[in-house]
Amino acid sequence: MSEWLVLAIAMAAACAVVLTITVLRERRLGEDDDPTETPDVIEYMTMMVGVVYAIVLGLAIAGVWEARNAAQDTVRVEAQALHEVTERVRVYAPEVRDRTRKDVEAYAKHVVDEEWMVMLDEGELTEKGAELLAKVREDVTTYKPRDDFESQSYQPLVDQVAAADAARNARAQAAGPTMPGVVWFGLIGGAVVAVGLIFTLQIRRSTRELMLAGVYSALIAFLLFLIWDFNSPFGHSVGDASGPLTDLFSI
């Protein structure tokens, strides 16, 4: 199911629930009901809850946004380091150069085609990916330079492999969701309280009030969806963040 469709359904459902409860509640009120009887303290509490919940939502969005940006930077670093290996290895002997490039391509292809979905579904990397990267490291580090020109390229190649390995480890650490379950409990519970407080103000069935209630609930649904979408640092599908690898390698 498309994420946009999920968002539309969530926002529509939030509006429908709030408006339905409002209309049903209005029908049950007697003619002698006076909406001006709402105590001032309830209005003050509603305002405070709304402000506090807005701050919590802002912090949550900032946290997942920062985590996603950091995760995407990690992928770019890993892809660029592997690309540098394929370019700098050209000074080596032809058989070593071709073998190293082939192993780098095999690693990148495995990451995109197989490891990425495992990372998204299970929050961890594959053993085969580690083995393929180790093979690249072996290709680079076990080669004995034949002259000074190759010797000058040896250490930069080793450094690039180390950078790719470090980026892979960082990708493994960021593979899981950003927000823990207890935070989600607070966000959803806060949304219920924030929307529920609408009814303590004895909202009426005027077009203006119904529209504002619907927009308010839809806004909270949108913000919660935004947090859920960014809660997966590498996205929800292979193409969300694997672009640097597919752009630099023929995958």
C-alpha positions in Angstrom: 0.0 0.0 0.0 1.3 3.4 -0.9 2.5 5.7 1.9 0.4 8.5 0.5 -2.7 6.3 0.6 -2.0 5.4 4.2 -1.6 9.0 5.1 -4.9 9.9 3.3 -6.7 7.1 5.1 -5.3 8.1 8.5 -6.2 11.7 8.1 -9.7 10.9 6.8 -10.3 8.4 9.7 -9.2 11.0 12.3 -11.5 13.6 10.9 -14.4 11.1 10.6 -14.0 9.9 14.2 -13.9 13.4 15.7 -16.8 14.7 13.6 -19.0 11.7 14.2 -18.5 11.9 18.0 -19.1 15.6 17.9 -22.4 15.2 16.0 -23.6 12.3 18.1 -22.7 14.1 21.3 -24.6 17.2 20.1 -27.7 15.1 19.5 -27.7 13.8 23.1 -27.4 17.2 24.7 -30.6 18.7 26.1 -32.0 22.0 25.0 -31.1 23.5 28.4 -27.4 22.8 27.8 -25.3 26.0 27.9 -21.8 25.8 26.3 -20.8 29.0 28.2 -20.7 27.0 31.4 -17.3 25.5 30.6 -15.0 26.5 33.4 -12.1 28.8 32.6 -9.7 26.3 34.1 -10.6 23.7 31.5 -9.7 26.1 28.7 -6.4 26.9 30.4 -5.6 23.1 30.8 -6.5 22.5 27.1 -4.2 25.2 26.0 -1.3 23.9 28.2 -1.8 20.3 27.0 -1.8 21.5 23.4 1.4 23.5 23.9 3.2 20.6 25.7 2.1 18.1 23.1 3.2 20.4 20.3 6.7 20.5 21.9 6.8 16.7 22.2 5.8 16.3 18.5 8.4 18.8 17.4 11.2 17.1 19.3 10.1 13.7 17.9 10.1 15.0 14.3 13.5 16.6 14.8 14.9 13.4 16.2 13.7 11.1 13.4 14.6 13.7 10.8 18.2 13.9 12.1 18.5 10.1 12.3 17.3 9.8 8.7 19.8 12.4 7.4 22.6 10.7 9.3 21.7 7.3 7.9 21.6 8.6 4.3 25.0 10.3 4.8 26.3 6.9 5.9 25.1 5.3 2.7 26.8 8.1 0.6 30.1 7.6 2.5 30.0 3.9 2.0 29.1 4.2 -1.7 31.8 6.8 -2.4 34.5 4.9 -0.6 33.7 1.8 -2.6 33.7 3.9 -5.8 37.1 5.3 -4.9 38.5 1.7 -4.5 37.3 0.8 -8.0 39.0 4.0 -9.4 42.2 4.0 -7.5 42.9 0.3 -8.1 43.6 1.0 -11.7 47.3 1.4 -11.0 47.5 -2.2 -9.8 48.3 -5.2 -12.0 45.4 -5.9 -14.5 44.4 -9.2 -12.8 44.3 -7.6 -9.4 42.5 -4.6 -10.7 39.8 -6.6 -12.4 39.3 -8.9 -9.5 39.0 -6.1 -7.0 36.5 -4.2 -9.2 34.5 -7.4 -9.6 34.4 -8.0 -5.9 33.3 -4.5 -5.2 30.5 -4.8 -7.7 29.5 -8.1 -6.2 29.3 -6.5 -2.7 27.4 -3.4 -3.9 24.9 -5.7 -5.8 24.4 -7.9 -2.7 23.8 -4.9 -0.5 21.1 -3.5 -2.8 19.5 -6.7 -4.0 19.5 -8.8 -0.8 20.9 -7.1 2.3 18.8 -4.0 2.1 15.5 -5.8 2.6 16.9 -7.8 5.4 18.1 -4.6 7.0 14.6 -3.0 6.7 12.7 -6.0 7.9 15.0 -7.4 10.6 17.1 -4.4 11.6 20.4 -6.2 10.9 22.9 -6.9 8.1 23.8 -10.2 6.5 26.8 -12.4 7.0 27.3 -12.7 3.3 27.7 -8.9 3.0 30.4 -9.0 5.6 32.2 -11.8 3.8 32.1 -10.0 0.5 33.5 -6.8 2.0 36.2 -8.9 3.7 37.1 -10.3 0.3 37.5 -6.7 -1.1 39.8 -5.9 1.9 41.8 -9.0 1.2 42.2 -8.1 -2.5 43.6 -4.7 -1.5 45.7 -5.5 1.5 47.4 -8.7 0.3 48.7 -7.1 -2.9 52.4 -6.4 -3.0 53.2 -3.2 -4.9 55.7 -3.7 -7.7 57.1 -0.1 -7.7 57.0 3.2 -5.9 53.9 4.4 -7.9 51.9 1.4 -6.7 53.2 1.8 -3.2 51.9 5.4 -3.1 48.4 4.1 -4.0 48.4 1.3 -1.5 47.7 3.2 1.7 44.9 5.4 0.2 43.2 2.2 -1.1 43.4 0.6 2.4 42.0 3.8 3.9 39.0 3.7 1.5 38.2 0.1 2.3 38.4 1.0 6.0 36.0 3.9 5.4 33.6 1.6 3.7 33.8 -0.9 6.5 33.2 1.9 9.1 30.2 3.2 7.1 28.8 -0.4 7.0 29.1 -0.7 10.8 27.4 2.7 11.2 24.6 1.5 8.8 24.2 -1.7 11.0 23.8 0.4 14.1 21.2 2.7 12.5 19.2 -0.1 10.9 16.5 -0.3 13.5 13.7 2.2 14.3 14.7 5.5 15.8 11.8 5.9 18.3 11.4 3.4 21.1 8.0 1.9 22.0 7.6 4.0 25.1 7.8 7.2 23.1 5.2 5.9 20.7 3.0 5.2 23.6 3.4 8.8 24.8 2.8 10.2 21.3 -0.4 8.2 20.7 -1.7 8.8 24.2 -1.0 12.5 23.9 -2.9 12.6 20.6 -5.9 11.0 22.2 -5.8 13.4 25.1 -5.2 16.4 22.8 -8.2 15.5 20.6 -10.3 14.4 23.5 -10.0 17.8 25.1 -11.9 19.2 22.2 -15.1 17.7 23.7 -14.5 19.2 27.1 -15.0 22.7 25.5 -18.5 21.6 24.5 -17.9 22.2 20.8 -21.1 22.8 18.8 -22.2 21.7 15.4 -21.6 24.9 13.6 -19.7 24.7 10.3 -16.8 26.6 11.5 -16.3 24.6 14.7 -16.7 21.3 12.9 -14.2 22.3 10.3 -11.6 23.4 12.9 -12.1 20.1 14.8 -11.6 18.1 11.7 -8.5 20.0 10.6 -7.0 19.8 14.1 -7.4 16.0 14.2 -6.1 15.6 10.6 -3.1 17.7 11.5 -2.2 15.5 14.4 -2.7 12.4 12.3 -0.4 13.9 9.6 2.3 14.7 12.2 2.2 11.2 13.6 2.4 9.7 10.1 5.4 11.9 9.4 7.1 10.6 12.5 6.3 7.0 11.5 7.6 7.5 8.0 10.9 9.0 9.2 11.2 6.5 12.1 12.8 4.1 9.6 16.2 5.8 8.9 16.7 4.0 5.6 13.1 4.3 4.5 10.5 1.6 3.9 11.7 0.3 0.5 15.0 -0.4 -1.2 14.8 2.7 -3.4 14.3 5.1 -0.5 18.0 5.5 0.5 20.0 3.1 -1.7 20.4 5.7 -4.5 24.1 6.4 -3.9 24.9 2.7 -4.5 22.8 2.3 -7.5 24.1 5.6 -9.0 27.8 4.7 -8.7 27.5 1.0 -9.6 25.8 -0.8 -12.5 23.0 -2.4 -10.4 
